[in-house]
């Protein structure tokens, strides 16, 4: 049951997302938006985050449906204006999956009302599969928080299915544990040489990345076959998803001594290569000869992604209560920088090469301060030169980049949302200026692959989704044969 307060009102002190926007100059107790949050309200960057949740049991909603500086204002929350339960005619839902896809598509055509708190929840009585008896769509404006903040909020609203009183287990980042206490002079010397070399690489990589960042803002544009529609970010996105096995991804990760993010990026590059090869002359099969024309076409593609990076001093997902503390080291909000991540496109004889290439690129990006510099450059530009200049620079960069990619870790076990066990969790967004948005989200033993695409750029998103899934299977098979 989705619980409601008496008369459907929640006091501002009892919920963190109880802020609306105003342009009035005489409001009391106002709070200016941070530069990052303000950027998410620009016409070409008005991003709404979606969290699509498959619910194991039928939904019991208990609810009836009904040019100046931006500032946050305290307000009361009337749940009747935020919880939406559409009436679904079973006669018009021969394909519940298609109904959900079209519902999300139409939702993309609307925006949240800025005069009230920028979130809403849609409860759909749809039976997608044997273990999915309903769907909940949580829509929240990106200005309220970044991925770390929003997943922390979602986790705070859920409980372990196995223990209804316990919060979900929060994924933690593994830190290297140096148990080597050997103070051999030779080893100390080489460790210091290695540290010096890493510092030199850090400065060089950062310098090179910042030059590419500036070049992208000025003139460097992707050579991409994914052409945007004339409506740009305001156009609706077709959202499709697939459920992958997290165990399969972990098997590849362990065998290749890399990270889950490396595998996700590797199978994405492999899938896009298959998709583009099929669409422009070849059937996408790695084991068949590719025509010279197709090879040349793939080789000439320059495809890059914006990758959002959490720059908080403590990485990983945080407990919401900790983020709300007044003097907390890790705070709620938008604390992200971004890096420009090149995608390697082309058909490889060995599918494992995609993961190796992804690991090499990501490792180099990890040894760079690009994310921190882009965050502070955005902040400084907004404060010193104003929102118009910052918006112009942001628009230039985003118009020259094709893809937005993210990979977020979710709960380690099955959780319930107000007593409803969640079968899957699929994040996405609309209002993104890029024609292709790719999200990976882990949940329990599953990995969700979610695509949100401009249909002008990708008219067959289900095929692209299938190509990424097939690429994982090919890479998994290659790993198994290597191990044997």
N, C-alpha and C positions, 0 to 999 in steps of 0.2 A: 504494500500500500504506500502510495506517495503521500507523506504526512503533510498536513496543513495546519497552520496556526489558526486560532480563533479569528473569524472574520477575514481569513486569508492574508493577515499582515504579519510580517516579521520585523522586529525592531532593528534599526541599523546596527546596533552594537552586537547583534547576534549572528550577523553574516558579513563576510568580507566583500561580497560582490554587490553591495547595496549602494552603488554610486551611479548617478546619471551625469550627463554633461550639460553645461550651460555656457552661454556667451555673455551673460549679464555681468556688468562691471561692479555692481554693488552687493553681490552675494556675500553673506557672512560665512566664516569658517570654510573658505574655499581652498582648494589645493590644485595648483597648476599641474597639467600633465607633464610627465617627463618627455624629453625630446624623442625617445624611442616610441613612447605611447602615442604622442601627437602625430608621428609619422604614419601610424596605422589608420589615421583618419583622412589622409589625402585621397582625392578622387581616384587616383590610379593605384592606391595601395590600401584600400578600405577592406581589410582582411577580417573575415569571420571564421573562427575555428569550429569545426564540427567533430563531435565524438559520437560515433554510431555504435550502439551497444545492442547485441543480440541477447534477449532475455529467455531463460530456460522455461519459466512458468508464464501462463497468461497474465497480462498486466492488469492489476487492480488499481486503477488510478484514483477513484474516489473524488473526481474533480469534474466540474462542469466547465465548458469552454466559453469562452467569450472573446566671414572675412576678418570674426573677432577671435580673441584668444580663448581657447578651450580650457575649462576648469572642471574638476570633479566637485559634486555637491552631494551632501548626505540626503537620503530620501527614504521613504518607507517602501516596502516591497509588498505589492498585492499579487499573490501567486496566481490569481485568476487571469492576470494579464501576461503571465510568463509560462504557464503550463498549458499546452495545446494538445487536445485529444481529438483528432479529426474523425468524423464518422466515415467508416470505410464500408462500401457496399460490396459484399462478397461476390455478387454477380459480375462486378467489374474488375475482379482480381483473379483472373484465371492464372496469372503468373505473379505471385506475391513478390518475387525478386525483381521483376520488371516494374511493378508498382512502386517499390522502394526506390529503385533507380530513378524513376520519373519524379517521385516526390522530392528527392534530393536535388534533382535538376531544377525543378520549379522553385525550391527553396533558395537556390542560388540567385534567383531573379529578385529577391527581396533583401532588405537590410534591416538591421535592428533600429528601433526607435531610440534616438539619442536623448530624449527627454526623460527616460526612465532607465533603470539598471540594464546594462547591456548583455543580457543573457536570456535564454528561453529554453524550454524543454518540450519536445514533441514526443508523445506516447502513441505508438501505432500498434493497433491490434492486428498484427500480421504473423502468419505461421509460415516461416521460410523453410524450415526443415524439421525433422523429428525432435531435435533438441533446441529449436528456436521457436518459441510461441508468441513472441512479441519483440518490438524494436523500440528503443529509446534513442532519440537524437538530442544531444545536448549542444546547443549553439551559443557561443560566447565570443564577444569581440576581442580581437588580438591585443587591443590597447590595454586590456585589463591585466595581461600577463603573457609571458613567453611559455614555451613548451614545458619547462621545468616547473613553473608556477601552476600551470593548468593541470598537469598530470598529478601534481601534489594535491590540488584541490579535489580532483576526481577520486584519488585514493582516500582522502579524508572523508568522502561521502560514502565509502564502501566499507564492508567488513568481510572477514574471511567466512566463506560458506561453511567451513568446518568448525568455526568458532564465532558465532554471531556477535560476540562482544569484542573481538580482537581486530585491530587495524591490519591491513594487508602488510606483508613483508616488503619492505622497500629495497629495491636492488641497490647494491653497493658496488663501488668501483674497487677492483683489486689493485693494491699498491705493491710494488716490488718489495720483497723482504730480503734484506741483505744480511745473511747469517755468516758471512765470511769475515772472521775476526783476525785473519792472518795479516800481520803488519810487516810482511816481507818488503824490504826496501824496493826491490825490483817491481813488485806488484803495485806498490803505492805510486811509483814513478809512472808506470803505464796507465794507471787510473787517472792521474793528473793530466797526462798527455791526451788521453781520450776525452776528458772533460773540456780541455782547451779546444780540441778539434770540434766538439759539439757546439761550443760557444761560437766559434768561427762560422760553422754551418748555420746556426740560428740567425746570426746577423745577415749572412748572405741570402738565406731563404726568405727572410723578412723583407730585405731590400728588393729582391726579385719579385716577390708577391705584390709589394706596394706599387712597383712600377707597372705591373700588369693591371692592378686595380685602377691606377690613374689612367692608363691607356684605355681601359674599358669605359671609363667615364667620358673620355674624349672621343675615341674613334674605333676601338677594337670591338668588333661585333662577331657573334657566332655565325659560322657558315652552316646553317641548320635547315633541314628539309621541313621542320615543324613550323610552318608559317602561322602567325597569329591572325585571328579574325579582326575585322575593323573595329569591333567593340572593345577589344583589348581586355583589361581586367574586369570590366563591368559585365562582360558576357558570361552566361551560365557555363558551368563545368559539368561534364558527364563523369560521375563518380562510380567506379567499379572496384571490386576487391576480390581477393583470393586468400584462402587460409592455407598457410604452409606449415610444415612440421618444424618446430624449433629444434627438435632432436636432430633432424637432418642437417640443419645449418650448423649446429654445434659439432656434429661429426666432421664436417668439412673444416670448420674452425680449428678443431684439435689436430686434425691430420696435417693441416698446412701451417700450423703455428701462427695463427693470425687472430683477429677479433671478429665478433659477430658483425660489426659494422663493415669490416673488409669483405666478408662474404656477401652481405646485402648489396654492397656497392658492386662487387664482382658479378653477381648474377643479374643485376640491373644492366650493367654494360653489355653482358652477353645477350640478354633478352632484347635490348634495343638494337644490337647489331643484327640479330636474327630478324627482328621486325622490319628494319630498314632494308635489309638484303632481300627479303621476300617482297616487300612493297615496291622495290625499285629494280627488279629483274631476276632475283634468285629466290628459291623457296625457303631460304634460311637454314638449310641443313648444313651443319659444319663439315660433313664427310663427303660432300659432293663438290665438284669443281665449280669455281665461281668465275663468271666471265670477266674478262679484263675490264670491261666497261663498269661492271658492278664494283670490282676491286678499287678502281680509280675513284668512283663515286664515294665509296665508304672512306677511302684514305683522305679525301679532300674535305670531309666533314670536320668542322670545329664546333664541338658541343660541350658546353660547360653548365655547371649547376651552382646555384647559391646554396651553401651549406651553413645553416645557423649553428653557432657554437655558444654554449653556456660559458660565460666568462666569470662566473662567481668564484670566490676563492676556494669553495668546496664543491667539487663536481658531483654529478649524479643527482638522483631524485631526493628531495628533502621532505621531511615531515612538515605538514602544513602548520602545525602549532609552533614549530621552531622558526618557521619563516615569518610568523606574525609577531614574534617577540620584538620589543622596541629596539633593543640594541643587538639584534641578531646579526651574525656575520653574513649569513645568506638570507637575503630579503626577497619578498614577493615583488613581482613587477616584470619589466622587460630588461633583462641584463644579458643581451646577446650581441656578439659580434658576428661577422660572417666572412666566409672564405669563398673564393671562386675555385671550384673544383673541376678540373678537366675530365671529361669522359672519353675513354678510349673506345673508338668504334672500329670494328673490323672483325672478320671471321677468322678464328684461330683454329689450327689443327688440333691443339691440345686445349680442351675447355678450362683446365686449371690455370692457364695463362691469364684468364680474366681476373681471377682472384689475386694472383701474384702481382699483376699490374695495379689493381686497386690498392693492395697493401703498400706497394712502393709509393704511390701518390699520397695516400693518407699518412704514411710515416713521415714523408717530407713535410706535409702540411702541419703535422704535430710539432715538428721542429721549426716552427715559424711563429712570429707574434702577429700575424696578419689579422686574426680575429680581434685581438685587443686594440690594434691600431684602427681598424675599421669602426669599432664601437666608439672610440674616443674621437675619431675624426668626424663622425656623424654628430656626436654630442657638441663638439666645438663649433662645427659649421652652423648648427642650429642656433647656438647661443650667440655667436659673434656676427653671423651674416644673415640670420633670420630663417624662417621656415620656407620662404620662397626659393632661396638658393639651395637649401638642403633638399627640398623636394625636387628641384631641377636635377641635382646630381644623382639623387636616388632614382629618378625616372630614367635618366640616361643609362645608368648601370643596368637596371632591371630590363630595359628595352633591348639591351644588347646580350642578355643571358636567356637561355631557352628553358632551363629546368630548375625546379626547386626540389631538393632532396632532403629527407630527414629520417632518422632512425632513433626511436625512443624506447627505452626499457619500461615495461609495465609490471604489474604485480606478478610475483613468483608462483602464486597459487590461485585457485578459483576464488573469486570474491562475489559478494552480493550487493546490489544497489537497492537500499530500502527493502530488504527481504527478498529481492528478486535475483536469483543466481544469474550471473553474466556468462554467456556462452562465448562471445567474441567481443573484441573492442577494436574498432576501426576508426582512426583519426583522419581527418582531411580538412579542407578549407575552401572558401571561395573568396573572390576579390583579389586573388593572387595575380600579379602582372605577367607571370610566366605561362606559356601555353601547356606545359606539362608539370604537374606536381606529383611527386612520388613519396609516399610515406610507408615506413616499416614500423610496426608496433608489436612488441612481444607481449604475450599474456599467457601465464601458466606454461603449458607445453606447446603453445601455438605462436606462429609469427604471421601477423596480418600484413599483406601487401595491398596498399590502397592507391589507386590512380585517380587523379582528378585532372581531366584534360579538356582543352578547347577542341571541340569536334571539328573545327576547321583545320586544325593541325593534325589531329589524330581521329579520323572518322570511324575507326574500328578499335576502341580501347580494350574490348574483351580479348582481341587477338594479341595486343601488346601485353596484356596481363598473362595470357597463356604462354607467350614466348618467354617471359621471365620465369614462370613456373617450370617450363620445359628445360630452361637453362640450368636451374637448380638440379633437376633430375640428371641431366647430362654430367654436371660437375660432380654430383654425388656418385654416379656410376664410375667416373674416372678415378675418384678417390678410392673406391672399393677395389677396383682393378689394380691400382698402385699398391694398395696394402696387401693384396693377395700375391 
